[in-house]
Amino acid sequence: MPEATRRAVEAAPCGGATGEHRRDAQGTRRLLLDAASHLFAERGYERATVRDIASRAGVNQALLFRYFGSKKALFGEVMARGGQEQLRTTPPERLFEVALRGMLAEGAGPGADRSLEVCLRSIGGSDEIGEALRGLGDEYADVLATLSRADDGALRGDLALSWLLGIGLMRVVVGKEPLASADPDTVCRLVGEALTALLEGLPKAD
């Protein structure tokens, strides 16, 4: 954000509802969400500080509290923007691959979805954060379960989610080779071929 714009945002009163201020506020919120998404994915919830998030966004940390109220609320918006948006916009049969590719791509690019990386690095945080992560995991598992016609579809959905998170854990957090440097297309192909035995509703590999 240009320095002049940042000063204007910081100087504007909270209740000043000019169109220009609203546009600046939206831009600042987006910068903070992008910065928080990347830092939560890199460090986890506990180790990503408010100061570092604001610094990464290039704004005064007071603006984080103005627009989000707390670090915990910011975390909630990051997860809503990433994981829940992915759930809303991705066809069920493509959800596993889209989520897997999001982790394999290592979050490259502004606005990239890193919600599952955030999950992996934030597990073990406060009870409230853990509850939010479990809730998101339940939503993913429920969607994956719809791809099975078996009576134990819910279990199959949980197993598919566990595999997805396990791959992310070994590649992103542990850095286990050769998985850590494997080609994303190769990983997706191999996983997709094996996963069709668990979830019949997955598209056939090309």
Secondary structure by P-SEA (a helix, b strand, c coil): ccaaaaaaaaacccccccaaaaaaaaaaaaaaaaaaaaaaaacccccccaaaaaaaacccaaaaaaccccaaaaaaaaaaacaaaaaacccccaaaaaaaaaaaaccccccccaaaaaaaaaccccaaaaaaaaaaaaaaaaaaaaaccccaaaaaaaaaaaaaaaaaaacccccccccccccaaaaaaaaaaaaccccccccccc
